[in-house]
Amino acid sequence: MPPKSFDPGTFRDKPVSFVRRGGRMTPSQERAWADHHEKYVLDIPRAAAATSVADGVARDPEQIFGRRAPLVVEVGSGQGHAILHAAAERPDTDFLAVEVFRAGLARTIIRAELAGLENLRMVEANAPEVLEKLLPEESADEVWVFFPDPWAKARHHKRRLVSAEFAEITARALKPGGMLRLATDWEDYAVQMREVLDAAPAFERDFAGEWAERFEGRVLTAFEKKGADKGRAIRDLSYRRR
Ligand SMILES: C[S@@+](CC[C@H](N)C(=O)[O-])C[C@H]1O[C@@H](n2cnc3c(N)ncnc32)[C@H](O)[C@@H]1O
C-alpha cells in the first residue's frame, strides 16, 4: 500500500481530482470486497498509478454486461446511493460506477448484493481515464457527475474534475443525443461548469432558465444534505451531446 501522503498525481502529467484513496474499510466491507469484487469490479490493466487505465485498454459494454442495453456512467459514485437506486429502478438499463475510493465501492457492492442487481458494474479508476480510454467512442447514453469534490481554494481549482478537457473526453464517450447531468452545492463550481459546458462545441444546454430542474433520477445523498443543511443552493445542469 502507498504511504498515507501518497499523491496519485505523482505518476501523471496533470493533476487529478482526488488526493488519496485512503479510508479504512470496515470488516463487512473487507469481506464484501473479498467475496464479490470479481463479480462487480472490472479487472483492468493499469499504467504507473494504481487508479490509472493503461493505454490501449478498451472494454465493450456488451462484453461487460453480457447484453446490449442503454448505458449510464456515474463519475465519482461515492457510496453508490444514486446509482444503486437508479439500477434498481431501471433493470433494462446498464450502470457503470466509476470511483477511486475503495470503501465506497465496497459499500456499493454490499447494497448491490442485497438488491440482487445484475445491471451494475464498477471501475476503481480515475474517471477521465475511464471516459477517454476504457469506454468505446459513443458508447454511453448518460454520464452523471453529482457533487464532485469542490476543491474550494483558488490554488486548487486546477484539480476540479469538470474542465474543458473533461467536456471533450465526456463528449467522446457519449452517444450523439446522450446526456451529461451534473449537480453541485458549490455556486462558483456550478458557474464554472456552466461556462465550460456552454463553451464546449460538442454540447448544447438542455435547460431553459439559469439552471436545470432537479434531475428526477437523483436521490438525496449525504453530500447534498450537508450542502443544503449549510444553506447552500443545489444547482443541477444538463447538457445534450450534439
Ligand atoms: C464529494 S463525493 C460525492 C459522491 C457522490 N456522488 C454523492 O453525491 O454522494 C466525490 C466523489 O468523487 C470521487 N472522485 C473524485 N475524483 C475522482 C476521479 N477522478 N475519478 C473517480 N472518482 C473520483 C471521490 O472519491 C468521492 O467519492
The ligand as a Tripos MOL2 file, in Angstrom:
@<TRIPOS>MOLECULE
LIG
   27    29     1     0     0
SMALL
NO_CHARGES

@<TRIPOS>ATOM
      1 C1        -17.9440   14.6530   -2.7900 C.3       1 LIG1
      2 S1        -18.0050   12.9620   -3.2370 S.3       1 LIG1
      3 C2        -19.6620   12.7540   -3.9170 C.3       1 LIG1
      4 C3        -20.0600   11.3230   -4.0230 C.3       1 LIG1
      5 C4        -21.4580   11.0580   -4.6220 C.3       1 LIG1
      6 N1        -21.5250   11.4720   -5.9980 N.3       1 LIG1
      7 C5        -22.5270   11.7080   -3.7950 C.2       1 LIG1
      8 O1        -23.1840   12.6260   -4.2840 O.co2     1 LIG1
      9 O2        -22.7170   11.2770   -2.6400 O.co2     1 LIG1
     10 C6        -16.9810   12.9060   -4.6660 C.3       1 LIG1
     11 C7        -16.5250   11.5010   -5.0040 C.3       1 LIG1
     12 O3        -15.8230   11.5190   -6.2310 O.3       1 LIG1
     13 C8        -14.7200   10.6400   -6.1570 C.3       1 LIG1
     14 N2        -13.7420   11.0920   -7.1550 N.ar      1 LIG1
     15 C9        -13.0920   12.2720   -7.1690 C.ar      1 LIG1
     16 N3        -12.3180   12.3750   -8.2470 N.ar      1 LIG1
     17 C10       -12.4830   11.2170   -8.9450 C.ar      1 LIG1
     18 C11       -11.9270   10.7350  -10.1500 C.ar      1 LIG1
     19 N4        -11.0630   11.4690  -10.8560 N.pl3     1 LIG1
     20 N5        -12.2880    9.5140  -10.5780 N.ar      1 LIG1
     21 C12       -13.1710    8.7690   -9.8620 C.ar      1 LIG1
     22 N6        -13.7410    9.1830   -8.7130 N.ar      1 LIG1
     23 C13       -13.3980   10.3950   -8.2510 C.ar      1 LIG1
     24 C14       -14.2470   10.7600   -4.7260 C.3       1 LIG1
     25 O4        -13.5080    9.6270   -4.3320 O.3       1 LIG1
     26 C15       -15.5660   10.9060   -3.9770 C.3       1 LIG1
     27 O5        -16.0660    9.6460   -3.5780 O.3       1 LIG1
@<TRIPOS>BOND
     1     1     2 1
     2     2     3 1
     3     2    10 1
     4     3     4 1
     5     4     5 1
     6     5     6 1
     7     5     7 1
     8     7     8 2
     9     7     9 1
    10    10    11 1
    11    11    12 1
    12    11    26 1
    13    12    13 1
    14    13    14 1
    15    13    24 1
    16    14    15 ar
    17    14    23 ar
    18    15    16 ar
    19    16    17 ar
    20    17    18 ar
    21    17    23 ar
    22    18    19 1
    23    18    20 ar
    24    20    21 ar
    25    21    22 ar
    26    22    23 ar
    27    24    25 1
    28    24    26 1
    29    26    27 1
@<TRIPOS>SUBSTRUCTURE
     1 LIG1         1 GROUP 0 **** ****
